[in-house]
């Protein structure tokens, strides 16, 4: 992530800026009368943060295929049984709701064979299970408590989702090559004279590169804020959540 002073989460702005009806607020508003829009919003949120849940299940001692089935079965219940009606609106953070729901689900899944039979024949959230397991195997051993490790993985996934959005925007605007060249400077300062050395290959002046990096960082920060806002129900919680994510990343 680079030095904290250069962290893209820092200096994002006020909590109420452009706080619209987001995915999680839409889901919470649906309550026990889930609409198609709220169901789609929930599925999109779940798809973006599937890996932290899968990794959490794996760290509870479940094997690869069992964890895949348990995670899929959890999502099946979440999406089909409308557990959202049980969410505490006073603690409207999607990550908190998901982890509490998953822990409750796992506590009730004592018969592993039964869980495999239920979860093994259907896919609720379409993800690349093999890539998820390969990523899990690459993770260093963690000494953090399971809940804290989940929150760290959640923070990483949130930044990954943001980066995907930023890259897609840049590609759609015909700036993907420039984005690829400047991406390293989103969270790190350039070395002395580095922009000057890049100028010729990019066909830009060093000053123009500096301006482009500044604009890219600003857009990245704005997208991080939007992503965070999608996972809380109160605009006043955005800044607090930003701080929490930064703390989780540095554990």
Secondary structure, 3 states (H helix, E strand, C coil): CCCHHHCCCCCCCCCCCCCCCCHHHHHHHHCCCCCHHHHHHHHHHHHHCHHHHHHHHHHCCCCHHHHHHHHHHHHHHHHHCCHHHHCCHHHCEHHHHHHHHHHHHHHCCCCHHHHHHHHCCCCCCCCCHHHHHHHHHHCCCCCCCHHHHHHHHHHHHHHHHHHHHHHHHHHHCCCHHHHHHHHHHHCCCCCCCHHHHHHHHHCCCHHHHHHHHHHHHHHHHHHHHHHHHCCECCHHHHHHHHHHHHHHHCC
